Each structure stands twice: as structure tokens, then as C-alpha cells.
Amino acid sequence: MFNFLDPKLLPKISCKSPSTDHYEVENLISSNYADKSRGFIAYPSIKPPVEIEIEFLCNINIFYIVLNTTVGNLQCSGIEIYAKTPNTTYVSISKGIFNNKGAIFCNSRKYSKENPPPAYNSDYFLCFFKSNMFRTFLNASFLKILIFKTEKSTPCLSSVEVWGQPSKACSFNTVQTVYKLMGLKNKTNNLDTPKTTASDDNFVVPDDFKDDLTHELMTIPYTLPSGHTIDQSTLEKHNKNEESFGRKPGDPFTGLKFNNVLKPILNVSLKSRIDMFLLQNSHRSETFGLKRSLRSCDFKRKKLKECDDAENPSSSGEGLDLLIQSVKDKKDFVSFVESENSTERTCILCENKIEYVYQLPCLHYYCRKCLLNICKSCICSKCNGVFTKNQVVKCET
């Protein structure tokens, strides 16, 4: 018995509905553990129904299907399974509405409530295939998962497994190919015998080893001023995103900017425990390629010390700052940008220093309150210049 969504068996998966970034439907069959652990989440504006179509390497006899329908706080509660053979169209083989963590759809000829599938536990809802559709699920080449109901959330799937064996309609060479792809010897006489190996065991990551932001396994944990712990790569991505908007690095949970007191700190004790966990599971494919060394990560420590460098002129960048300043002080130096001192803008009427001001086409600045007063006439109080409301630009002081 095989899981035909194992990447070794080359399944294909697609979804017409758009997905959230980094939570694409391809994650469900990915060979990368980090991608697969994220699962699939549709775009936030997408509402049910959402269809996910799967194509198998060959025609298969489906024994049971395991669906984990919970991703974080998101949960699906209504699933319908469709299947088709090479010569037929899609037909519904099972349907279930539930409030459990997931659901297992299985062949009633092989399993029952007293004899459930091997993957069954109390957290999952047990549902059976329609008995009059046996010709379809005994020789299925395509599978369609329809999410038609959610618990007031975006449609999602954490994981999908389709267990079975090659259909009796498959040739001997096809069956041989399946065994070779799985790295097993061809035992055509024992196709019904489930194979239980160490790789079938669930790879469970302790909750305190997971990133508080992405819920993925951390390798280099950093504790933020807010008390949350995230991976170094996550922090780097957040800082780059803030930099693209012209903002200083800050805590992604509170928005407070980092300084020489409030800054991320490497959680050494937690990193030691994670390293031990990775060593104990180094034989697993899920841990392959994970970067555990501080040097092996592309994270720039300079990003975390920008605020320190600004307040501590004796930092390593002092020489470069002095060189730049000496060039600016030369008489023949021409600047095409505003100086740092000119970035402090105040309202020309009330002269209050606020976070945001509004610039008119005549380059005069107003606070929001004063701007609303002059918008009645659309005339600048300083130079009597005429402007329109769509010419006003919001600026950060």
C-alpha cells in the first residue's frame, strides 16, 4: 500500500482559485518539509467552493484518503470527494460535514467503524465511499477535492494523503515502475500488505521549536522585545520588507522600532535544544538542507544594529560616515537630494511637529487640521498659490 501523493510517485496537483503567498496548493505534494508543513491556504477574499484536482501516475485502487483540514486558526468543515477513470467524467464518491481537525474517507469493503484505517484517530471524522461508485474508486486516475464549507475562514488544507495500490487494470511494467520509484522490491503477490517503515511515522515538531510567525521549524531562534520567538530568516524577510517601505526595522508583532535596548536576542538555550532535535532526526528527509550555522544563513547582522550605529558614533561605520560628511562639506559639492536636517517638516500655520504632514504643489507643508481649513478655498495661506485636492501629497516627517 502506497501514499500516491508521495513526491516519489510524481503526482500532479492544481487549483484554479488563487492562493495566499507561500501557501500554494503545490505545498501539499512538495518534497521540501518546510513547504509541505505550510499547507494550502486560498487567497483571503476567496470563498467556498474551492476545487483541488489531483492526477496520479497510474490508475489506482483507493483504500482511504486522509485530509487534515486545519491550518492554524483556519478550518474547513465540508469536503466532497470526486474521482474519475480514464473513460468517464467526475462522479462524487463521498461527502462529509464535520467539526473535527480533519477527515478520513475510506472504502467500506475494507474498513468499518470497528476496523478503521491505520491513520484513524479520534481527532478525525470517519466517512465511507459510496458503495455504488466502486467502479470509480477501484480504478481512479484523477481525484478532485471540493471544499464547500468552512468555519468562517478561508478555504485551506494542511495535508492530503491518498493510500491505495495500483489498479488491477495496470500492466505489470506499470506496477514495477511504482515499486522502483518507491525504492522497494517488486512483490506483486503482496500488494495488499501495508508497508510500515520508519519514514511512515509522523515527523512531529514540538510547538516551542516552531516560529511564532510562520509556524515552521526554527533553526536559529531570536527572541523579540515582545517576547515572541521567530527564526532568523523570518526576521530578515521582515526587515527587508520594512526597508522596502522606507521604515526602520521593528518588532513584527508590536511595530515598535529596534534600538540599543529593545532588539532581537539570539535564544542560545532554545537553539541548543533545536540542534539536538535536528541531530536526533538527521536521518529524516524533512531535516535535509536546514541551515543550523549562523554563518550559513544570509542574514545580515548589520540590519539589527542600524539603530545602535545611529546612537553610537564609535561603531564600525564611523569611518565611512566621516568620509561622506567630508565630501559633503566641500564647496564644490552639489546635492540633488534634501539634507537630513531638511527632513523635519512642520506645519507653516501652527508650527506643530507631528508624524505626518501634507505637501502642496507650492512645496509648503500643513498639518491635517490646517489643511482641512484651507481646502475650503484651495488657496495656500503662505503664497496664495491655487491647488486642487488631488495634488496634496502626504509626507512623513
C-alpha angles and dihedrals in degrees: 000000000000139000099238091200090065107122089234090068092055101233121181124221133183141170127193093206116085118250136214115268112275090008098084122154089248088072089076092069099027120132090213111093094210092054094042093051090057094060126188126313122174120226109285093247093053117104129193138311100069121167125208115190123201128192119199129213090243141353109294140195104231114219099174142337123220118203124183101198099181124091111174106303093344119098138176118211104179124059132168122189122212127185138179140189124224091267102040141059127248116293129181112254099173143000134190141179115197146148097219130114089259145333139247119209113194146171109267090209090066104028140035139174089272092045105033125177118279093255094054122119135157093267091067131074113234118220132168134222118254105265094218090060096060093119089063103046092041091060106023122159098170133035129195124197113201117197103199101160137037136179094254090295143100116286110264146159126202097193142345129205126182111193124192144094136267111288120256086244090067119101123244090252091054092052090048090052091053091053092047092051089052091048094241133127115256109258103167091170092061102045092127093056110100114232112225114191136158089259090062091063115102113257101226119194116202113246094238089058091059126095110254090220105040100020089227129131111278123219101179107027122200123191113219127213088256090061096250121125123221136169122266092243091054091051091050092052091049092050092049090050091051090048091053088060092047094252130132120248113277146162109292091212101048103017092230113146120243120249137163090287103033106050140122115279126202108247098223098179093050091046090054091054092047091049090053090049091051092048091052090051098037090119091064121095090224091071096048114117097013111143112229101165123087089222094051093061121086091222113130114221088200088075091062093048100050092103092046091052091051092054097036111056091184090071124118093270094059094098093053092047091052091049092051092047092050090054092049091051093059115108094230093051112116119198121203094187134060116270122246091254091056093058091081103090125182134185110270092217106043096016091217119155108229135162096255132029132178124237123213124207088259088062094247118136130223135180118238095260094051092043092057089054096053093040087077090071099019090223124128111242091214104049102008089239116162119234141167126233094247090059093063113107124201113227133187114231 
